[in-house]
Amino acid sequence: MAEHPVVTGKRGPGVLQVVLSLTAGGAERTVVELVTRSEGTIRNMVCCLDCAGEWAGQLTGRGVPLVVLGRPPGFHPSIGARLARVAAAHGAGVIHCHQYSPFVYSQIARLFRPTLRVVFTEQGRLSDAGPSAKRTLVNRLLGTLPCRIYAVSRDLREYMIAEGFPARRVGVIPNAVDPRVAPDEEARRAARSRLQITQGSFVVGTAARFDPVKSLETLVEAFAEIVRGLTDSTLVLIGDGPERQMLEAMVKTRELSGSVRFTGMRSDVRDLLPALDVYVNCSVSEGTSLTIMEAMAASLPVVATRVGGNPEVVAEGVTGLLVPSRSPGSLARAVLSFWTDRQLAVQFGLAGRQRMETEFAIDRVVARYLRVYRGEEV
């Protein structure tokens, strides 16, 4: 894909969205939603530092210019100069960087194009480790440069402050999703049929990138406890990633193969969620989980780890239950509580759906970022 695509003639400010790639994930979903929902209001272009990813076609198919820089390993200040050239070709007055590396390179781009206004959204952390001394030192400098800085949760904001960003500079704009129409019983039956799961089975599941931060081995261990007391139960793991082989080996070793479905990466995740009785997030670190929000939109009770932004999305004792990370026993007990009290599961699911509609609808977030692009306070 060319580094200098033709600029479209749409009205409004030019915004260059910078992300590592459009491989399936939360930050990437946010970019796709921002771009598609602001069509006709602003001129968007997307720049992927590393590779295009499987979601790139969702944007290029709509005529959105997309550039891939193919960044080699390591730190390369020249990437900042290339970003400046891309922004100039697009006529971009705003560069919105998603995640930390795009932010660093976008600030370098400002050295070559000082009129650029930088917006930085930190989407999450790769682990639950403490702040890095090196990054804290760098952030004290970066935090003094002109930019608008946002975290996707209050917890992540506190971490960013601990990592050197000035508290007065860091705001919060949570992630969000499209609530869609609430699924009905027919959607549930169709989803189970698609996954080849019997209608009477108790189904637990998650949708995630199979990375260490998601701690999916904790879910497999918890399910091994669940299935011992509830033989007609199924675990659905939607997604893919570097830990898939390890997870498949765990399932085989614990003789769970007949009860676990690995779906691989799917484009129809929202259509599969109604198959579940309980949605699980067992991450050791999380910004604001879009898949938790999608599960709430599907009227599912949620069991999630008490980390990052999860407690800001899951109202404990109202829409779901929170458990410690890396604790299979706690996770299993929380999940089983929705089996023993099915009315509670329904009640939590309906409350989650209502919370999703009122607090985490995507159009509200897009409207806030449009104000940020115009230089307004949000």
N, C-alpha and C positions, 0 to 999 in steps of 0.2 A: 504494500500500500504506500502511496506516495507521501513524502514528507511535506509537500506543499499542495494540498488538494484545492480544488476550486471552491471559493467562498460562495455560499448561497446568498440569495437576495432577501431573506426574511428580515422583517423589521425587528428592532430591539437590540439590546447590547449583545456583543459577541462574548460567549463564555466558553473557555477551553476547560473541559473536564479531564483531569489527569488521574490515572489509576494505574496500578501495576499491570493488570490485565483484565479481561472480561471473562475469566474462568469463574465458574459458579461459586458464589459466596455472598456474604452480606453487604460488603462495601460495593461489590460489583452490581448487586441488585439495586442498590441505592442510585448508582450512576444511571442504570438503564431507566429506572422510574423517573428520575429527575429530567433526563433528556426527553423521554417520550411524552411526559405530562406537561412539559413547558414548550412543546412545539407550537409555533405560531406566536409565541410571546417573546422568546429570545432565540438568537442563532447559536446553537450548540455545536461543538465539535469535541471529539473524544481523542485523547492521546494515551496509548498504553505503553508504559515504559518497557515492559518485557515481551509479552506476546499478546495476540489478539484474544484467544480464549473462545470457548464454545458459544458464549452469548453475544459475540460481536455481530453476528448476522441479524440479531434483533434490532440493531441500530442501523447498520449499513443497508439493510432491507428497506428501511424507511428514508433512505437518502441522507443519513447523518454522516458527515465526513469523519473518517477514523484514520489515525496515524499510529503505526507501531514502530517504536524506536529500536527494539531488539537490544536492550541494554546488556552488555557483558557483565560477568561477575565483578564485584568490587565497586569502589566509589570512583565515579568519572564525572568531574565537574563539567566536561564538555556536553553532557546531557542537558545541563541547564541552558547552555547556548543554543542547543537544538530546539529546546522548548520555546525559547524566545523567538526563534525563527518561525516555528509553527504558529505561535500566537500572532505574530505579525501577519503571516499569510492569511490567517482567519479573520484578522481585524478584531481580535479579542481584546477587550478592555479588562476582563476578569479572568483569572485563572483559579479554578476550584480544584484543589488537590485533596485526594482521598487517601488517607494513611500517611505515614511519616516520610518515607523515601520520596514520594511525589512532592511533599511539602519542602523538603530540603532542596530539591532540584528546582522547584518553582521560585524559591527565594534567590537562587543563583540566576534564574532567568530574569529576575527584576534588575539585576546588575546590567544586563544588556538591553532591557526594555523597561526603564524606570516608571513608565506610566501604568504598568500593569498593577491591578489591585488583586492581592492574593487572599483567597479564602481557604482555610485549612480545616478539614473535618477529620478528627481522629476516630476511627471506627472500632478499635479494640486493641487487645494485647495478644501476643503470641504465646505467653505463658503466665504463670502466677508468680514469677520471680519479682524481686524488688527492683527499685529504680537503678539504672546503670549510672555509675559515677561519670563515665565519659559522656553519655548522652545528656546528663544533667548539666554538665559544663557547657555543652554546645547549645542546649535549649535556653540557657540564660542569655546567650547572645541572640539566638533566633527570635526569642520572645520580645526583644526590643525593636525588631524590624516592623515596618508597617504591614499589617495583615489582620484579618478577622479569624479568630481561632474558636473552634467548637469541638466539644466532646459529645458522644451520643448517649452518655448517661452521666448522672451526678458522680457516681463512683469513679468513672474514667476521668472525669474532670479533676477529682482529688488526686488521682495518680499522676496526671499531667502536671499538676502544681508541684507535687513531690518530686517530679522529674525536671523541675527547673523553670517551667512556664509561669509568668506572673499571674496571680489569681485574678487580678482585675481584667486580664485580657482573655480569659477562657470562659466562654458561654456554653450552654447546653442546648442542642437540638436533637431530640431522640430520633432514631430511625422509625420507620412506619411502613405499613403495607396496605394494599387495597383490601378492604373487608370482604368484598364480593357478597353474593347472596349466600345466606346461611344454608349449608347442606341439609337435605332432608333424608328420610329413611331410604328412599330409592338411591340416593347418592352413596349411602353407606353400603347397600347391597351391591351396587355396581363396583365400588372400590374393592370390596372383598372378593368379588368374582374376578376382577382384574388381577389380583394378587394370589388367586387360587387358595383363599382362606375360607373355611367353613363359617357359616353365619353365626354359629353358636360359640365360636372360640373367643377367649379373652385375649385381646390384641394390644400389645404394647409396642411403641415404635418411636423412631426419631428420624430426622432428616439433617444430615450434616456432612461436611467435608471430613474425610477420615484422616484427621491430623491428630498429633498428640494432645493439643490443647483441648480437644473435644472429649478426651478420656473415655472413648467408647468401650474400652475393656471393662470399665466399671459397670456399664450397662449389661454387658454379656455376663459378667459375674453375678450381677443382681438377678438377671433372668434365670440363671442356673438355679438360684434359690427359689424363684417364683414357680418354675415348672415342676420342682419336686413336690410342691403342695397343690399344684393346679396343673394337671397334665394336659388339659385341653386349653393350652395357651400358646400364643405365637408372638415372636419378636420380629419386627420389620425394621430393617436398617436401610434407609434410603440415602444413596450417595456413593461416593468413591474417594479414593485418595491413597496416600502412601502406606497407610496402616491396614489396608484391606486384607492383605495376605496374612498378617498377624492375627486379625480378627477371625478370619476363616479358620485358621489353625486352632484358635481357642475354641471355636464352636465345635470343631471336629473332636478335639481332645475331651471336651466335656459332654460328648455324645448328644449334642443339641441340633444336629444338622436337620432333622426332620421338623423342627419347630422354629427355625430361623430362616427368614427370607432376606437375601441380599438382592436388592433391586438394581444396583448400579446407579449411575447418574441418570436422573429422569427429568424430563421437561414438564411432566404432569403431576408434580408433587402435590399441588393443591387439590387435585382430583383424587389422590390416594389417601390423603389424611383422614377423610371420613371413615375409612376402614378401621381406624384405631379406636380403642376404648380409653387409652391414656397416652398422652404425649410426654416424652422424657427429654430433658436437656441435662447432660451430666458433665458439662465443661468444667475445667479448672479455672478458666478465665473467660469473660464474655463482655462485650460492649453492650449493645441491646440486640437480643436475638430476634431476627426476622422470622425464623421458623417457629419460635414460641408464639409470636404474634399471629402467624398463619394458623397455628393449632388453636389458638383462642378464637380466631375468626371461624374455625370449623366447629366451634362449640365443644371443644375437648377440655377435660380437666388436665392440668399440667403438673408434673413433678420436675423440679429443677434444682440445681445446686445453688446454694446461697453464695454466689460469687458475682463480682462485677455488677452489671446492670440488671441481672435477673430479678432481684427483689423490687426493682423499680417497675418491672413489667408484670410480674406475677404477684398479685395481692394474696399474701399467705392466709390460708383459712377462708378465702373468698373465691378465688379463681384457681387455686392450686396449692401445692405443698412445696416447701423448700427444705433441702437436706444438705448435709455437709458434702463437700467434694471428696472423691476417692473413697467413698463409703458404700460398698455394694449392699451391705445389710440394711442400712438406713434407706437406701433407694428402694430395695425390694419391699420393705415394710410399707413405705409410703404408697407404692404402686398397688400393693395388695389391699390397702384400705379402700380403694375405689372398687375393688371386686366385692368386698364384703358389704359395702354400702353403695349400691348402685344408684339410689336416689341422690346421694351426696355427689356422685360423679355427674349426674345430670344437672344438679344445682350449680356446681362449680363451672361446668361447661357453659351454661347459659349466662352466668355472671361474667365469664371470660369474654364471651361474644359481645356483651354490652360494653365492657371496658375497652375492647378493641375498637368498637365503633366510635366511642366518645373521646378516647385519648390517643389512639395510635393509628388514625386514618392517614394515608399517604398524602392526600390533597392538602392537609394542613401543613405538613412539613415542606412540600413543594412551594406553597405560598410564602412560608417563612424565608426559604432560600432566595426566592425571587426578590424579596425585600432586601436581603443582604446584598445581592448582586447590584441593586440600585443604590447601595450605600446607606440604607435606612437602618434604624435600630429595630431589633426584634425581641 
